[in-house]
Amino acid sequence: MILSIFTLDKKTLLKAFELISTARSMSSLFEENKSITSTYVHATSKGHEAVQIAMGLQLQNCDYVYPYYRDDSLLLSMGLQPFDLMLQLLAKAKDPFSGGRTYYCHPSLNDPNFPKIPHQSSATGMQAIPATGSAMGIQYKEIVGISENSKDSPIVVCSLGDASCTEGEISEAFQMAVLKKLPIIYFVQDNEWDISANAKEIRAQDISYYAQGFKNLNVIQIDGQDFLESFDGIKQAITYVRNRKGPVLVHAKVPLLNHHTSGVRMEWYRDDLKEHESRDPFPAFKKLMLKNGFSESDLEKVAAKSETTVKEHFHKALNEDDPLPEQLYEHILAPTPVKEESGERSPEGKEPTVMVDSALFAIRELMESDKRCLLYGQDVGGRLGGVFREAATLAQQFGDERVFNTPIQEAFIVGSTVGMSAVGLKPIVEVQFADYIWPGLNQLFTEVSRSYYLTNGKWPVSMILRVPIGAYGSGGPYHSSSVESVVTNIQGVKIAYPSTGADLKGLLKSAYLDPNPVLMLEHKGLYWSKIPGTEGAKTIEPDEDYILPFGKARLVLSADENFVSQGSSMTIITYGRGVYWSLEAAKKFNGKIEIIDLRTLSPLDEVMIFNSARKHAKVLLVTEEPSNATFTLGLAGLIQQNCFEFLDAPIQILGSENTPAIPLNKGLEATLLPNADKISKVIDALLKY
């Protein structure tokens, strides 16, 4: 695109000068009071102000913005006050973004009077995926006719530093943006620095050149020092995106005139300060104002007023209270409406259904009842309907807009749900195998799980991530892994691991109603009950209104009360395929074994777990994971901590062998996995203890 030469009205120029004066005053004040302001790490927009103000002044309240950590001028130009930003700088209780939980210039805002700012974590490019998810959600709502902003044509702005654009997740975001022609602007501020690494050290080309590899990603290059050029270029970008012509990347060259952050000072490593200072936008802005009829006196008055306001706001913020200790525990998980099991679990007149179909029918019912529900991921589209046929016929019934394939981009699949949820959708996504979840963990941990907590309750993430899991059919080292120990260590998500079709359907329905992110771990060896002994995974399909709350375990097998009273019983606590190994093993110990199926790993049904341990005094935990340093080992510690005085024997754990991977060979796989015989031996030893 070719930039035009134009002029702005004096009112807009005056507003912009007030903003740059305010931003510059804030930067100076923070440095003057660094003994206070450096308590918590922060950065400022000094050198970036002109282009940020040019962007902020042109945004509408219907838009979605994902700033990065240096964007305080952008926030000021959107209407936020210095006081608001300083409350976050000082981590005060009244910090309007996070309640003192996260850094300066990591805002979140869900206010009809401002552009929306969902959760965004950092400057390393991770926010590009949730931002692109928001754009994808806006487009989806317009396509299916459920957009509440049809007249406004909302857009998404994702602000990025140039160094972050070397991240692989940036490429995933760009790929989806151009593939679907999404309404998003990638706003890249290029100051040629990545902490102490210069551009020459860390990139082969700048982002304008790199972006040319993405077909139909329109690129605008602007001099970020020049306010008029910035305003014009951004105006063109916004117009292009609002008219739904596709995504745009704005590449703004800017000087860096302040420290990288308060903790990494420029004098430690910078050798180009004089050159950057020669491109300072503030004196250039003054010249522009004088050229447009403003006097030196006018500008001095504006600067003096800004300085006074900034000082007043700072001292006011200093006097605000810090968060109370008890506020630490607020907004860990959003309240769920699902408290009790309800609906008909086993309606009469139906034949048992395989587990995979119970899930399929649940999602079909959800999609029939709610247009906000959509399904996407690897190979779930119409051609295949999932490698396990877990999405079969859904694309044909609901269309390619609601059920579609994604590229092999696990980070995008997981992280895009944050943006989708932010615009009011209820995404169900799938990673094809648990082994493939690793590239998505960055987004799951940093973006998905923390959104509700770090926005102080403003932006919960309602999503379901389906993950086929477990060893089955000689899947080998890349299709057989268990990952529950990793994901259960992530706070802020709920995790289900059902062992029957009825539980899977009921938990899916519960997860959909839950405002929190949910991982649904589905053992692929139970999908069709082809493994001998797993016939119990087939169940009568529950009615459409059947709901099973999280944190409610299932009593699979009861011990005979005579053996319990004699102290000759024990409990097996397990989940997934472990239920069926345990049932087979229990046949040799008629009446002496109780089996508890956890059904959900987070939250746990601690009441049933502890009651069972106390009742039987001997506990065996069965898992498909290796037992070293795992979820199950942590569960053993929890039981020991709460039930120690009731136990008659050490808690035993039986899991897979502690190998780095699961071998392909059938015999080796069988040797590695638990089985009924292995469990029987542990049971026998425990009962004799």
Buried (B, 14 or more C-beta within 10 A) or exposed (E): EEBEEEEBEEEEBBBBBBBBBBBBBBBBBBBEEEEEBBEBBBBBBBBBBBBBBBBBBBBBBBBBBBBBBBBBBBBBBBBBBBBBBBBBBBBBBBBBBBBBBBBBBBBBBEEEEBBBBBBBBBBBBBBBBBBBBBBBBBBBBBEBEBBEBEEEBBBBBBBBBBBBBBBEBBBBBBBBBBBBBBBBBBBBBBBBBBEEEBBEEBBEEBBBEBBEEBEEBBBBBBBBBBBBBBBBBBBBBBEBBBEBEBBBBBBBBBBBBBBBBBEEBBEEBBEEEEEBEEBBBBEBBBEBBEEBEBEEEBBEEBBEBBBEBBBEBBEEBEEBEEBEEEBEEEBEBBEBEBEEEBBEBEEEEEEBBBBBBBBBBBBBBBBEEEBBBBBBBBBBBBEBBBBBBBBBEBBEEBBEEBBBBBEEBBBBBBBBBBBBBBBBBBBBBBBBBBBBBBBBBBBBBBBBBBBBBBBBBBBBBBBBBBBBBBBBEBBBEEBBBBBBBBBBEBEBBBBBBBBBBBBBBBBBBBBBBBBBBBBBBBBBBBBBBEBEBBEBBBBBBBBBEBBBBBBBBBEBBEBBEEBBEEEBBBBBBBBBBBBBBBBBBBEBBEBBBBBBBBBBBBEBBBEBBBBBBBBBBBBBBBBBBBBEEBBBBEBBEBBBEBBEEBBEBEBBBBBBEEEEEBBBEEEBBEEBBBBBEBBBEBBEEBBEE
